[in-house]
Amino acid sequence: MLLFVGLSAATWSFFHSFFITHFWQKLQHRKWPSLGPYSRLIYVIFSSVSLLGVFGWWRTLPQALLWNWPGPWQYLRLAGILSAMVFFVLGAAAYDNRAFLGLRQLANHLRGIDGGQPEFSRKGVLARVRHPWYTGTILFFVFAMPVTDVNLVWRLVFIAYTLIGTEIEEKKLSVEWGDQYVQYKKEVGRFLPW
């Protein structure tokens, strides 16, 4: 059973990354050009619904409790969760959330505007951390809930996926923004300020 949990988490992770690659985007533009303005929104909906489905299945599985953050460990857990929330909120304040969800692209298309490439931004938390949402995600997976055999497997897979996915995204962003992003990587920490 735990093997299937790990495989399902890894499969979801693979497709989540694959459907955002330059390769897929070029293929989609060539085969289904009319989907262009909707592609990000479709990606977000597909990712969210499929992840909810996988989580729903995992919740039905029998689970053995491994760690429940006893006694003073609760304070560490609370600090970890609060830190994750801070990174999520600061990231939301810095990102263009409408573009992230695909709503800006759709609105631009409906108005007949070519949205073009999103602007490179170092505002807010992005002046100190390149990937605040990934930092929040890792903290959340470590501290969010009591640890069971089932959620330990998917937590480890998703933490590994976040680390690997960050590396893949860094390469993609370096291609998209060139020297500007390469310099940004030298000046700003990936997950934590430095």
C-alpha beads as a LAMMPS data file, in Angstrom:
LAMMPS data file: protein, C-alpha beads

194 atoms
193 bonds

1 atom types
1 bond types

-500.0 500.0 xlo xhi
-500.0 500.0 ylo yhi
-500.0 500.0 zlo zhi

Masses

1 110.0

Atoms # bond

1 1 1 0.000 0.000 0.000
2 1 1 2.758 2.486 0.926
3 1 1 4.450 1.788 -2.394
4 1 1 1.258 2.850 -4.210
5 1 1 1.080 5.994 -2.078
6 1 1 4.629 6.871 -3.091
7 1 1 3.989 6.023 -6.750
8 1 1 0.796 8.088 -6.855
9 1 1 2.593 11.078 -5.299
10 1 1 5.500 10.692 -7.739
11 1 1 3.135 10.330 -10.721
12 1 1 1.205 13.454 -9.749
13 1 1 4.483 15.326 -9.273
14 1 1 5.786 14.233 -12.668
15 1 1 2.706 15.412 -14.553
16 1 1 2.480 18.604 -12.505
17 1 1 5.968 19.540 -13.702
18 1 1 5.641 18.125 -17.217
19 1 1 2.560 20.194 -18.073
20 1 1 4.453 23.416 -17.321
21 1 1 7.646 22.655 -19.303
22 1 1 8.681 24.583 -22.393
23 1 1 8.414 21.306 -24.341
24 1 1 4.741 20.823 -23.416
25 1 1 3.895 24.481 -23.944
26 1 1 5.426 24.459 -27.445
27 1 1 3.678 21.175 -28.312
28 1 1 0.373 22.509 -27.035
29 1 1 0.813 25.752 -28.988
30 1 1 1.525 23.762 -32.162
31 1 1 -1.274 21.171 -31.754
32 1 1 -3.963 23.210 -29.978
33 1 1 -3.163 26.908 -30.469
34 1 1 -6.680 28.006 -29.501
35 1 1 -6.064 26.737 -25.949
36 1 1 -3.198 29.211 -25.415
37 1 1 -5.103 31.842 -23.405
38 1 1 -6.751 29.120 -21.320
39 1 1 -3.705 26.890 -20.806
40 1 1 -2.581 28.257 -17.433
41 1 1 -6.130 28.173 -16.037
42 1 1 -6.602 24.599 -17.305
43 1 1 -3.265 23.649 -15.749
44 1 1 -4.241 25.118 -12.360
45 1 1 -7.664 23.434 -12.381
46 1 1 -6.229 20.079 -13.467
47 1 1 -3.460 20.244 -10.849
48 1 1 -5.843 21.201 -8.057
49 1 1 -8.570 18.672 -8.855
50 1 1 -6.127 15.804 -9.392
51 1 1 -4.283 16.618 -6.156
52 1 1 -7.565 16.730 -4.219
53 1 1 -8.441 13.341 -5.717
54 1 1 -5.134 11.826 -4.644
55 1 1 -5.416 13.312 -1.150
56 1 1 -8.994 12.037 -0.934
57 1 1 -7.829 8.515 -1.747
58 1 1 -4.973 8.694 0.768
59 1 1 -7.390 9.737 3.522
60 1 1 -9.374 6.517 3.028
61 1 1 -6.318 4.335 3.698
62 1 1 -5.679 2.796 7.128
63 1 1 -2.812 4.670 8.774
64 1 1 -0.505 3.949 11.692
65 1 1 0.417 6.953 13.850
66 1 1 4.208 7.416 14.051
67 1 1 4.615 10.848 15.694
68 1 1 2.068 13.184 17.271
69 1 1 4.243 16.159 18.339
70 1 1 3.975 15.448 22.086
71 1 1 4.570 17.956 24.886
72 1 1 6.956 20.795 24.056
73 1 1 7.312 19.533 20.468
74 1 1 3.938 21.211 19.878
75 1 1 5.683 24.601 20.122
76 1 1 8.138 23.639 17.392
77 1 1 5.250 22.412 15.267
78 1 1 3.339 25.655 15.801
79 1 1 6.416 27.738 14.938
80 1 1 6.895 25.698 11.759
81 1 1 3.255 26.114 10.695
82 1 1 3.297 29.853 11.442
83 1 1 6.541 30.226 9.464
84 1 1 4.960 28.396 6.527
85 1 1 1.952 30.716 6.658
86 1 1 4.218 33.786 6.722
87 1 1 6.015 32.591 3.569
88 1 1 2.672 31.856 1.849
89 1 1 1.222 35.275 2.711
90 1 1 4.377 37.189 1.776
91 1 1 4.590 35.259 -1.486
92 1 1 0.937 36.003 -2.283
93 1 1 1.608 39.706 -1.676
94 1 1 4.617 39.667 -4.037
95 1 1 3.298 37.521 -6.911
96 1 1 0.788 38.420 -9.596
97 1 1 -1.814 35.945 -8.358
98 1 1 -4.192 36.579 -11.251
99 1 1 -1.446 35.590 -13.713
100 1 1 -0.456 32.628 -11.519
101 1 1 -4.035 31.311 -11.718
102 1 1 -4.351 32.063 -15.439
103 1 1 -7.084 34.673 -14.945
104 1 1 -5.013 37.585 -16.271
105 1 1 -4.169 35.694 -19.469
106 1 1 -7.840 34.852 -20.001
107 1 1 -8.983 38.440 -19.314
108 1 1 -6.347 39.807 -21.712
109 1 1 -7.489 37.368 -24.396
110 1 1 -11.139 38.357 -23.965
111 1 1 -10.135 42.030 -24.312
112 1 1 -8.008 41.283 -27.388
113 1 1 -4.744 42.176 -25.616
114 1 1 -1.523 40.207 -26.029
115 1 1 -0.318 39.763 -22.443
116 1 1 3.242 38.893 -23.414
117 1 1 5.898 37.782 -20.965
118 1 1 5.245 38.555 -17.279
119 1 1 7.562 41.128 -15.762
120 1 1 10.534 40.083 -13.670
121 1 1 9.909 41.166 -10.085
122 1 1 11.998 41.537 -6.953
123 1 1 9.318 43.235 -4.896
124 1 1 8.406 42.332 -1.339
125 1 1 9.707 39.016 -0.073
126 1 1 11.186 38.304 -3.534
127 1 1 13.962 40.745 -2.645
128 1 1 15.047 38.301 0.085
129 1 1 13.865 34.831 -1.028
130 1 1 13.466 33.557 -4.598
131 1 1 10.856 30.887 -3.828
132 1 1 8.808 31.817 -0.736
133 1 1 5.930 29.490 -1.619
134 1 1 8.295 26.532 -1.925
135 1 1 9.785 27.392 1.458
136 1 1 6.265 27.516 2.905
137 1 1 5.408 24.224 1.216
138 1 1 8.411 22.417 2.688
139 1 1 7.697 23.825 6.168
140 1 1 4.044 22.859 5.840
141 1 1 4.849 19.278 4.839
142 1 1 7.268 18.919 7.754
143 1 1 5.076 20.442 10.474
144 1 1 1.425 20.341 9.354
145 1 1 -0.056 17.317 11.070
146 1 1 0.699 14.212 13.089
147 1 1 2.966 11.879 11.136
148 1 1 1.511 8.572 9.946
149 1 1 3.041 5.863 7.800
150 1 1 0.938 7.007 4.812
151 1 1 1.514 10.742 5.080
152 1 1 5.215 10.244 5.817
153 1 1 5.569 8.624 2.383
154 1 1 3.752 11.351 0.459
155 1 1 5.419 14.087 2.520
156 1 1 8.870 12.771 1.614
157 1 1 7.942 12.448 -2.064
158 1 1 6.496 15.979 -2.171
159 1 1 9.453 17.488 -0.319
160 1 1 11.822 15.782 -2.767
161 1 1 9.613 16.966 -5.634
162 1 1 9.686 20.545 -4.324
163 1 1 13.489 20.479 -4.146
164 1 1 13.882 18.895 -7.603
165 1 1 11.102 21.055 -9.082
166 1 1 12.800 24.182 -7.785
167 1 1 15.974 23.222 -9.610
168 1 1 14.016 22.615 -12.831
169 1 1 12.174 25.918 -12.443
170 1 1 15.438 27.767 -11.808
171 1 1 16.752 26.534 -15.179
172 1 1 13.509 27.513 -16.908
173 1 1 13.557 31.005 -15.376
174 1 1 17.221 31.441 -16.312
175 1 1 16.261 30.736 -19.940
176 1 1 13.247 33.074 -19.823
177 1 1 14.946 36.028 -18.093
178 1 1 18.608 35.404 -18.938
179 1 1 21.370 37.351 -17.184
180 1 1 18.859 39.247 -15.062
181 1 1 17.789 36.016 -13.356
182 1 1 21.349 34.655 -13.149
183 1 1 22.351 37.803 -11.238
184 1 1 19.244 37.518 -9.053
185 1 1 20.279 33.972 -8.094
186 1 1 23.656 35.298 -6.942
187 1 1 22.103 38.002 -4.776
188 1 1 19.003 36.362 -3.271
189 1 1 18.644 33.050 -1.397
190 1 1 16.597 30.247 -2.894
191 1 1 14.550 29.258 0.162
192 1 1 15.831 31.470 2.979
193 1 1 17.321 34.959 3.177
194 1 1 21.140 35.012 3.148

Bonds

1 1 1 2
2 1 2 3
3 1 3 4
4 1 4 5
5 1 5 6
6 1 6 7
7 1 7 8
8 1 8 9
9 1 9 10
10 1 10 11
11 1 11 12
12 1 12 13
13 1 13 14
14 1 14 15
15 1 15 16
16 1 16 17
17 1 17 18
18 1 18 19
19 1 19 20
20 1 20 21
21 1 21 22
22 1 22 23
23 1 23 24
24 1 24 25
25 1 25 26
26 1 26 27
27 1 27 28
28 1 28 29
29 1 29 30
30 1 30 31
31 1 31 32
32 1 32 33
33 1 33 34
34 1 34 35
35 1 35 36
36 1 36 37
37 1 37 38
38 1 38 39
39 1 39 40
40 1 40 41
41 1 41 42
42 1 42 43
43 1 43 44
44 1 44 45
45 1 45 46
46 1 46 47
47 1 47 48
48 1 48 49
49 1 49 50
50 1 50 51
51 1 51 52
52 1 52 53
53 1 53 54
54 1 54 55
55 1 55 56
56 1 56 57
57 1 57 58
58 1 58 59
59 1 59 60
60 1 60 61
61 1 61 62
62 1 62 63
63 1 63 64
64 1 64 65
65 1 65 66
66 1 66 67
67 1 67 68
68 1 68 69
69 1 69 70
70 1 70 71
71 1 71 72
72 1 72 73
73 1 73 74
74 1 74 75
75 1 75 76
76 1 76 77
77 1 77 78
78 1 78 79
79 1 79 80
80 1 80 81
81 1 81 82
82 1 82 83
83 1 83 84
84 1 84 85
85 1 85 86
86 1 86 87
87 1 87 88
88 1 88 89
89 1 89 90
90 1 90 91
91 1 91 92
92 1 92 93
93 1 93 94
94 1 94 95
95 1 95 96
96 1 96 97
97 1 97 98
98 1 98 99
99 1 99 100
100 1 100 101
101 1 101 102
102 1 102 103
103 1 103 104
104 1 104 105
105 1 105 106
106 1 106 107
107 1 107 108
108 1 108 109
109 1 109 110
110 1 110 111
111 1 111 112
112 1 112 113
113 1 113 114
114 1 114 115
115 1 115 116
116 1 116 117
117 1 117 118
118 1 118 119
119 1 119 120
120 1 120 121
121 1 121 122
122 1 122 123
123 1 123 124
124 1 124 125
125 1 125 126
126 1 126 127
127 1 127 128
128 1 128 129
129 1 129 130
130 1 130 131
131 1 131 132
132 1 132 133
133 1 133 134
134 1 134 135
135 1 135 136
136 1 136 137
137 1 137 138
138 1 138 139
139 1 139 140
140 1 140 141
141 1 141 142
142 1 142 143
143 1 143 144
144 1 144 145
145 1 145 146
146 1 146 147
147 1 147 148
148 1 148 149
149 1 149 150
150 1 150 151
151 1 151 152
152 1 152 153
153 1 153 154
154 1 154 155
155 1 155 156
156 1 156 157
157 1 157 158
158 1 158 159
159 1 159 160
160 1 160 161
161 1 161 162
162 1 162 163
163 1 163 164
164 1 164 165
165 1 165 166
166 1 166 167
167 1 167 168
168 1 168 169
169 1 169 170
170 1 170 171
171 1 171 172
172 1 172 173
173 1 173 174
174 1 174 175
175 1 175 176
176 1 176 177
177 1 177 178
178 1 178 179
179 1 179 180
180 1 180 181
181 1 181 182
182 1 182 183
183 1 183 184
184 1 184 185
185 1 185 186
186 1 186 187
187 1 187 188
188 1 188 189
189 1 189 190
190 1 190 191
191 1 191 192
192 1 192 193
193 1 193 194
